[in-house]
Amino acid sequence: MKKLSLALMTLSLLAATGNAFAADPVVTKAGSGTINFSGIINNDACSVQGSDLNKTISVPMGEVSIKDMGTAAAPIGSGKLSAENFDMKINCNAGTKVSMIFEAKKGAGSGLVDGTGVLKLIDGLGAAKNIGIALLNADGALIDLSSPATAKIENNLQDGNTSLKFSAAYVTTGAAGTAVAGRGDATLPFTLQYE
């Protein structure tokens, strides 16, 4: 009888174990990987409205004849403005003292025409030659882009919003008669600093 009980118990255990194994499906691993998240969290006190996600502002300069251009020394003496009164709307925390610094020689900037404070055009196939872009403040005065100290616009914001007005003009940068028509593109990085 002992042998029969022991045999029945063994069979019961085997049946139960078999059912347990049969209930779990066989999983085949198809591969594994990792998800990497990256980003930057900042505490910007200021933002520029009208810019895209990369904080880029586009200023259409239109089509201008070389004969209608001023010079690097006198951008609007006899020339005409290509982009008149374009605004940079800045929104900051109220009471913020903000400075905008233009940095023509930094990173992706197209640089300066040698010996001037005028923005250099981007070189390349079909680019205009001996022509630059003069940036003017709201009063029509040339902003000297040759150093951060001279290319700095300061503003004390009482209500947190301001609109900085600028104009731009294509100007000849070489000897008379040396300008060559073509594309007139340029890039001018800027930095907002605040206190």
C-alpha positions as CSV (number, residue, x, y, z in Angstrom):
1,M,0.0,0.0,0.0
2,K,2.9,2.3,0.8
3,K,4.3,1.6,-2.6
4,L,1.0,2.4,-4.3
5,S,0.6,5.7,-2.4
6,L,4.1,6.7,-3.2
7,A,3.6,6.0,-6.9
8,L,0.3,7.9,-6.9
9,M,1.9,10.8,-5.2
10,T,4.8,10.9,-7.7
11,L,2.4,10.7,-10.6
12,S,0.4,13.6,-9.1
13,L,3.5,15.7,-8.7
14,L,4.6,15.0,-12.3
15,A,1.2,15.9,-13.6
16,A,1.1,19.1,-11.7
17,T,4.6,20.1,-12.8
18,G,3.8,19.3,-16.4
19,N,0.7,21.5,-16.2
20,A,2.7,24.3,-14.7
21,F,5.3,24.1,-17.5
22,A,2.6,23.8,-20.2
23,A,0.9,27.0,-18.9
24,D,4.0,29.2,-19.4
25,P,4.6,30.0,-23.1
26,V,8.1,29.8,-24.5
27,V,9.4,33.4,-25.1
28,T,12.0,34.0,-27.7
29,K,14.1,37.2,-27.3
30,A,14.1,39.3,-30.5
31,G,16.6,41.9,-29.4
32,S,17.0,44.7,-26.9
33,G,18.1,48.3,-26.9
34,T,18.2,51.6,-24.9
35,I,16.3,54.9,-25.2
36,N,18.5,57.9,-24.6
37,F,16.8,61.2,-23.7
38,S,18.7,64.5,-24.0
39,G,17.8,68.2,-23.7
40,I,18.5,71.4,-21.8
41,I,16.4,73.0,-19.2
42,N,17.1,76.7,-18.9
43,N,15.9,79.7,-17.0
44,D,15.9,82.3,-19.7
45,A,14.7,85.6,-18.4
46,C,14.3,86.9,-22.0
47,S,13.0,85.7,-25.3
48,V,12.8,87.1,-28.8
49,Q,9.4,87.0,-30.5
50,G,9.2,86.3,-34.2
51,S,12.1,83.9,-34.1
52,D,11.8,80.2,-35.0
53,L,12.7,77.3,-32.6
54,N,16.4,78.0,-33.2
55,K,15.9,81.7,-32.3
56,T,16.5,82.7,-35.9
57,I,15.0,85.8,-37.3
58,S,14.8,86.3,-41.1
59,V,15.1,89.7,-42.6
60,P,14.3,89.9,-46.4
61,M,16.6,92.5,-48.0
62,G,14.9,92.5,-51.4
63,E,16.6,93.2,-54.7
64,V,18.8,96.3,-54.8
65,S,20.8,97.9,-57.6
66,I,24.5,98.5,-57.0
67,K,24.0,102.2,-58.1
68,D,21.5,102.7,-55.2
69,M,24.0,101.5,-52.5
70,G,25.8,103.7,-50.0
71,T,29.3,102.8,-48.8
72,A,30.6,101.2,-45.6
73,A,31.5,104.6,-44.3
74,A,28.2,106.3,-45.4
75,P,25.5,103.6,-45.6
76,I,22.6,105.9,-46.3
77,G,24.5,108.9,-47.6
78,S,23.4,108.3,-51.2
79,G,22.0,104.8,-50.9
80,K,18.7,103.5,-49.7
81,L,17.7,101.1,-47.0
82,S,17.1,97.5,-48.0
83,A,15.3,96.5,-44.8
84,E,13.8,99.5,-43.1
85,N,12.6,99.4,-39.5
86,F,12.5,95.7,-38.8
87,D,11.6,95.0,-35.2
88,M,13.1,92.6,-32.7
89,K,10.4,92.2,-30.0
90,I,12.0,91.2,-26.7
91,N,10.0,89.8,-23.8
92,C,11.7,89.7,-20.4
93,N,10.8,89.5,-16.8
94,A,9.7,93.0,-15.6
95,G,12.6,95.3,-14.4
96,T,15.2,93.3,-16.3
97,K,18.2,95.2,-17.7
98,V,18.9,93.5,-21.0
99,S,21.7,93.9,-23.5
100,M,21.7,92.6,-27.1
101,I,25.2,91.9,-28.4
102,F,25.8,91.3,-32.1
103,E,28.7,88.9,-32.7
104,A,29.5,88.8,-36.4
105,K,32.7,86.8,-35.9
106,K,31.1,84.1,-33.6
107,G,30.2,80.6,-34.7
108,A,28.0,80.6,-37.8
109,G,28.4,84.4,-38.3
110,S,29.5,85.4,-41.8
111,G,32.1,87.7,-40.3
112,L,33.1,91.3,-41.1
113,V,34.4,93.1,-44.2
114,D,38.1,93.7,-43.3
115,G,38.7,97.2,-41.9
116,T,35.0,98.0,-41.4
117,G,32.2,97.4,-38.9
118,V,30.0,96.0,-41.8
119,L,28.8,92.5,-42.1
120,K,30.4,90.3,-44.7
121,L,28.3,88.4,-47.3
122,I,28.6,84.7,-47.3
123,D,31.0,83.6,-50.0
124,G,30.1,81.0,-52.6
125,L,29.0,80.4,-56.1
126,G,27.0,83.3,-57.4
127,A,27.7,85.5,-54.3
128,A,28.0,89.3,-54.7
129,K,31.6,90.7,-54.3
130,N,32.8,93.9,-52.6
131,I,29.4,94.4,-51.0
132,G,28.4,94.1,-47.3
133,I,25.5,94.8,-45.0
134,A,25.4,97.8,-42.7
135,L,23.2,97.4,-39.6
136,L,21.7,100.7,-38.4
137,N,20.0,101.5,-35.1
138,A,16.6,103.2,-34.7
139,D,18.2,106.7,-35.3
140,G,19.8,105.6,-38.5
141,A,23.3,105.5,-37.1
142,L,25.7,102.7,-38.1
143,I,26.2,100.0,-35.5
144,D,29.9,99.1,-35.6
145,L,29.9,95.3,-35.5
146,S,33.7,95.1,-35.1
147,S,33.6,94.4,-31.3
148,P,31.1,93.3,-28.7
149,A,31.6,96.7,-26.9
150,T,30.5,98.7,-30.0
151,A,27.9,96.2,-31.1
152,K,25.9,96.3,-27.8
153,I,22.4,97.6,-27.5
154,E,21.2,98.1,-23.9
155,N,17.7,98.6,-22.7
156,N,16.1,98.8,-19.2
157,L,12.6,97.1,-19.4
158,Q,10.1,98.4,-17.0
159,D,7.1,96.3,-18.1
160,G,9.1,93.4,-19.5
161,N,8.5,94.1,-23.2
162,T,10.3,96.2,-25.7
163,S,10.7,96.4,-29.4
164,L,14.2,97.2,-30.8
165,K,14.1,98.8,-34.2
166,F,16.8,98.3,-36.8
167,S,17.4,98.9,-40.4
168,A,19.9,97.3,-42.8
169,A,21.4,98.4,-46.1
170,Y,23.6,96.8,-48.7
171,V,26.7,98.9,-49.1
172,T,29.7,98.8,-51.4
173,T,33.0,97.9,-49.6
174,G,35.7,98.1,-52.2
175,A,37.0,100.8,-54.6
176,A,34.4,102.5,-56.8
177,G,33.4,100.3,-59.7
178,T,34.6,97.0,-58.1
179,A,31.2,95.7,-56.8
180,V,29.9,92.6,-58.5
181,A,26.2,91.7,-58.5
182,G,25.0,88.4,-57.0
183,R,23.5,86.8,-53.9
184,G,23.6,89.0,-50.8
185,D,23.2,86.6,-47.9
186,A,24.7,87.0,-44.4
187,T,24.4,85.7,-40.9
188,L,24.7,87.7,-37.7
189,P,24.6,85.9,-34.4
190,F,23.4,87.7,-31.3
191,T,23.3,87.1,-27.6
192,L,20.9,88.4,-25.0
193,Q,22.4,89.2,-21.7
194,Y,20.3,90.2,-18.7
195,E,20.8,91.4,-15.1
